[in-house]
């Protein structure tokens, strides 16, 4: 059993195009981060800083205001540093730092020429939830960028995984070895399961490696400050719906969702791989299934509202939101805890059905 699993894992890992794409992705993530770091600048007390020094100064400044956010703290920041100068960002005489930028983006209309705090009605709707939840404020700029990049990397890893997993069953048809495998002692049972297990473990392995690499990269630049801040301070999160309380909790949650998405994608790809006798066709169908939820939510769903009704359209949309293309970013949709649990159950069920279909299809299909 171990020998079969090891051989199947080796076959997946031996695909050079997979590793070329993977390392290019990791290289791009590092390149982008350090380009952003090179452009990072702050002005504190009239003194300008750039690069890593600017990050360290911004973190130290924010730490003075870390803790439960209050209206008094917002006003104190405003009186000391003013609004962020979007209309004249190159003027180093104006205070530019995370604090002034955050209160401008969050508590004002962010007018580039003349920002002002929201009026009473908008304040109650857009700002009061921060104060009512006694949210813990800290430097989260780096982790906000991390989450956006993390989701992009996860989705890219999914595409890379399809390249590696599409040939698992279909390649056996092409090489005329499927019947040979099925006639061996364990060919119709454990050998097929070992192929499936190797695919699932490889998917989890690649997803975890990408996540750990990116996390360590951002940790090196931004440190741990802000991980215990409230997740609502991230643009990735809505006030409404289910979300872990802290930034660190949100990172863990998205990691779990990313791993589940990888296993779900594995099940879908294996189903198409067992169905197709050509690896390229299996890849095309897997990619189509991966991208279709995006097409549905962005275009088809709204057009179908008047045809199949709101309830049916909403149910289909929730199903699409359970698929790999949207699962890691589910906190941005403000789904309730119950709806999130349903999405997790749907993803698990579809992934499991895909794996079972791949297993029974391959063991019974005639070449």
C-alpha positions in Angstrom: 0.0 0.0 0.0 2.8 2.4 1.0 4.7 1.6 -2.2 1.6 2.3 -4.4 0.9 5.6 -2.6 4.5 6.7 -2.9 4.7 5.9 -6.6 1.4 7.7 -7.3 2.6 10.7 -5.3 5.9 10.7 -7.2 4.1 10.7 -10.5 2.1 13.8 -9.6 5.1 15.6 -8.2 7.3 14.7 -11.2 5.3 17.0 -13.5 7.8 19.9 -14.2 5.2 22.3 -15.5 3.5 22.2 -12.1 6.6 23.2 -10.2 7.7 25.8 -12.8 4.3 27.5 -12.4 4.4 27.1 -8.6 7.8 28.7 -8.1 7.0 31.5 -10.5 3.9 32.2 -8.4 6.0 32.3 -5.2 8.5 34.5 -6.9 5.8 36.8 -8.1 4.4 37.1 -4.5 7.8 38.0 -3.1 8.6 40.4 -5.9 5.3 42.2 -5.5 5.7 42.5 -1.7 9.2 44.0 -2.0 8.1 46.4 -4.7 5.3 47.5 -2.4 7.8 47.8 0.4 10.1 50.0 -1.7 7.2 52.4 -2.4 6.0 52.5 1.2 6.5 55.9 2.8 5.3 57.8 5.9 5.6 61.3 7.2 5.7 61.6 11.0 6.2 64.9 12.7 7.4 66.4 9.4 10.1 63.7 8.9 9.8 61.4 5.9 10.7 57.7 6.0 10.7 55.0 3.2 10.8 51.2 2.9 11.3 49.0 5.9 12.1 51.9 8.2 8.7 53.5 7.2 6.9 50.2 8.2 8.7 50.1 11.6 7.9 53.8 12.3 4.3 53.3 11.3 3.9 50.3 13.5 5.5 52.1 16.5 3.3 55.1 16.0 0.1 52.9 15.7 1.1 51.0 18.8 0.6 54.2 20.9 -3.1 54.1 19.9 -3.6 50.3 20.0 -6.5 48.9 22.0 -10.2 49.4 22.1 -11.3 52.0 19.5 -13.3 54.9 20.8 -14.6 58.1 19.3 -12.2 60.0 21.5 -9.3 58.1 20.1 -10.4 58.8 16.5 -10.7 62.5 17.3 -7.3 62.5 19.0 -5.7 61.0 15.8 -7.4 63.6 13.7 -6.4 66.6 15.8 -2.8 65.4 15.8 -2.3 64.1 12.3 -5.3 65.3 10.2 -6.7 63.6 7.2 -4.6 61.7 4.8 -3.5 64.0 1.9 -4.8 62.1 -1.1 -4.9 65.3 -3.1 -1.2 66.0 -2.6 0.5 62.7 -1.7 4.0 63.9 -2.6 3.9 66.8 -0.1 6.2 65.6 2.7 5.3 68.5 4.9 1.8 66.9 5.5 1.4 64.0 7.9 1.1 60.7 6.1 0.9 57.6 8.1 -1.3 54.6 8.7 -3.4 56.4 11.4 -4.3 59.4 9.3 -5.0 57.1 6.3 -7.2 54.8 8.2 -9.4 57.4 9.8 -9.7 59.1 6.4 -10.7 55.8 4.6 -13.0 54.6 7.4 -14.6 57.6 9.1 -14.9 60.1 6.3 -16.3 60.3 2.8 -12.6 60.1 1.6 -13.1 63.1 -0.7 -9.7 63.6 -2.3 -9.9 67.4 -2.0 -11.9 68.0 1.1 -12.6 65.0 3.3 -14.9 65.4 6.3 -16.3 63.1 8.9 -19.6 61.4 8.1 -22.7 63.2 9.2 -24.8 61.8 12.0 -26.9 59.4 9.8 -23.9 58.0 8.0 -21.9 57.8 11.2 -24.5 55.6 12.8 -24.6 53.3 9.9 -20.9 53.1 8.8 -18.9 54.0 11.9 -21.0 53.2 15.0 -20.5 49.4 14.6 -16.8 49.7 15.2 -17.5 51.5 18.5 -20.4 49.2 19.5 -18.3 46.1 19.1 -15.5 47.5 21.2 -13.2 46.6 18.3 -9.4 46.3 19.1 -7.4 48.6 16.9 -3.8 48.1 15.8 -1.6 48.2 12.7 -3.3 45.9 10.2 -2.2 47.5 6.9 0.3 44.6 6.2 -2.2 41.9 7.0 -4.9 43.6 4.9 -2.5 43.3 1.9 -1.6 39.8 3.0 -5.2 38.6 2.8 -5.7 40.0 -0.7 -2.5 38.4 -1.9 -3.3 35.1 0.0 -6.6 34.7 -1.8 -4.9 35.4 -5.1 -2.2 32.8 -4.4 -4.7 30.2 -3.3 -6.7 30.6 -6.5 -3.5 30.4 -8.5 -2.5 27.2 -6.6 -5.9 25.7 -7.5 -5.2 26.3 -11.2 -1.7 24.7 -10.8 -3.3 21.8 -9.1 -5.6 21.1 -12.0 -2.5 20.9 -14.2 -1.1 18.2 -11.9 -4.3 16.3 -11.1 -6.1 16.1 -14.5 -3.9 13.3 -15.8 -4.3 11.0 -12.8 -7.0 8.7 -14.3 -7.1 9.9 -17.9 -3.4 9.3 -18.4 -4.0 5.6 -17.6 -6.5 5.4 -20.4 -4.1 7.2 -22.8 -1.2 4.8 -22.0 -3.5 1.8 -22.1 -2.5 0.8 -18.6 -6.0 1.2 -16.9 -6.9 -2.5 -17.6 -3.5 -3.7 -16.3 -4.0 -1.8 -13.1 -7.5 -3.2 -12.6 -6.4 -6.8 -13.1 -3.7 -6.7 -10.4 -4.4 -8.0 -6.9 -5.5 -4.7 -5.5 -6.2 -2.9 -8.7 -9.9 -2.4 -8.3 -9.8 -1.3 -4.7 -6.8 -0.1 -2.7 -4.7 0.8 -5.8 -7.4 3.2 -6.9 -7.8 4.6 -3.4 -4.0 5.2 -3.2 -4.2 7.2 -6.4 -7.0 9.3 -4.9 -5.2 9.6 -1.5 -2.0 10.7 -3.1 -3.9 13.4 -5.1 -5.6 14.7 -1.9 -2.4 14.8 0.1 -0.5 16.5 -2.7 -3.2 19.1 -3.0 -3.1 19.8 0.8 0.7 19.8 0.8 1.0 22.3 -2.1 -1.7 24.6 -0.6 -0.1 24.6 2.9 3.4 25.2 1.4 2.1 28.3 -0.5 0.3 29.6 2.6 3.2 29.1 5.0 5.6 30.7 2.5 3.5 33.8 2.1 2.8 34.1 5.8 6.5 33.9 6.7 7.2 36.5 3.9 4.8 39.0 5.4 5.8 38.1 8.9 9.4 39.1 8.0 8.3 42.5 6.7 5.4 43.4 9.1 6.0 41.3 12.2 3.3 39.9 14.4 1.8 43.3 15.3 -1.9 43.5 14.4 -2.6 39.7 14.5 -4.6 40.2 17.7 -6.5 43.2 16.4 -10.2 42.9 15.5 -10.8 41.5 12.0 -13.4 44.2 11.2 -10.5 46.6 10.6 -9.7 44.7 7.4 -11.3 45.7 4.2 -11.7 42.0 3.5 -14.3 41.7 6.3 -17.9 43.0 6.6 -19.6 44.0 9.9 -22.4 41.6 9.1 -22.3 37.9 8.8 -19.9 35.3 10.4 -16.2 36.1 10.8 -13.6 35.2 13.4 -13.0 37.9 16.0 -9.3 38.6 15.4 -7.0 39.0 12.4 -5.1 35.9 13.4 -8.3 33.9 13.7 -9.3 35.1 10.2 -6.0 33.9 8.7 -6.5 30.5 10.3 -10.1 30.4 9.1 -9.2 31.2 5.5 -6.4 28.7 5.6 -8.9 26.0 6.6 -11.2 27.1 3.9 -8.3 27.1 1.4 -7.4 23.5 2.3 -11.1 22.4 2.0 -11.2 24.2 -1.4 -8.1 22.3 -2.5 -9.7 18.9 -1.5 -13.0 19.9 -3.2 -11.1 20.9 -6.4 -9.3 17.5 -6.2 -12.6 15.7 -6.1 -14.0 17.6 -9.1 -10.8 17.2 -11.1 -10.6 13.4 -10.3 -14.2 13.0 -11.5 -13.5 14.6 -14.8 -10.2 12.7 -15.1 -12.0 9.4 -14.7 -14.6 10.5 -17.2 -12.2 11.6 -20.0 -9.7 9.5 -21.9 -7.6 12.6 -22.7 -5.8 14.6 -20.0 -6.2 17.9 -21.9 -10.0 17.4 -22.1 -10.1 16.6 -18.3 -8.1 19.8 -17.7 -10.5 21.9 -19.8 -13.6 20.5 -18.1 -12.0 21.0 -14.7 -11.1 24.6 -15.5 -14.6 25.2 -16.8 -16.1 23.9 -13.6 -13.7 26.0 -11.6 -14.6 29.2 -13.5 -18.3 28.7 -14.0 -19.3 29.9 -10.5 -17.5 33.2 -11.3 -19.5 33.5 -14.5 -22.7 32.6 -12.7 -22.3 35.2 -9.9 -21.0 38.0 -12.2 -23.3 37.5 -15.2 -25.7 34.5 -15.5 -27.2 34.7 -12.0 -28.5 38.3 -12.2 -30.0 37.5 -15.7 -31.7 34.4 -14.4 -33.5 36.2 -11.5 -36.5 37.0 -13.6 -36.6 33.6 -15.3 -36.3 31.0 -12.5 -37.2 33.3 -9.6 -35.3 34.9 -6.7 -35.4 31.8 -4.4 -34.0 29.4 -7.0 -31.4 31.9 -8.1 -30.3 32.6 -4.5 -30.0 28.8 -3.8 -27.9 28.3 -6.9 -25.7 31.3 -6.0 -25.1 29.9 -2.6 -24.1 26.6 -4.2 -21.7 28.5 -6.4 -20.3 30.4 -3.4 -19.4 26.9 -1.9 -17.1 26.1 -4.8 -13.3 26.6 -4.8 -13.3 29.9 -6.7 -15.2 31.6 -3.8 -14.8 29.4 -0.7 -11.6 31.1 0.6 -13.1 34.6 0.3 -16.5 33.8 1.9 -16.1 36.2 4.8 -16.3 39.1 2.3 -19.9 38.2 1.4 -21.3 38.6 5.0 -22.8 35.1 5.1 -24.3 34.2 8.5 -22.7 31.5 10.6 -25.5 29.1 9.6 -25.0 29.8 5.9 -21.3 29.4 6.2 -21.8 26.0 7.8 -24.1 25.1 4.9 -21.4 26.1 2.4 -18.8 24.0 4.2 -21.2 21.0 4.2 -21.9 21.6 0.5 -18.2 21.8 -0.4 -17.5 18.6 1.6 -20.4 16.8 -0.1 -19.4 17.8 -3.6 -15.8 16.9 -3.0 -16.7 13.6 -1.5 -19.1 12.8 -4.4 -16.4 13.7 -6.9 -13.9 11.4 -5.3 -16.5 8.5 -5.1 -17.5 9.1 -8.8 -13.8 9.0 -9.8 -13.2 5.8 -7.9 -16.2 3.9 -9.3 -15.9 5.3 -12.8 -12.2 4.3 -13.1 -12.6 0.8 -11.6 -15.5 -0.1 -13.9 -14.7 1.8 -17.1 -13.6 -0.3 -20.1 -10.8 1.0 -22.4 
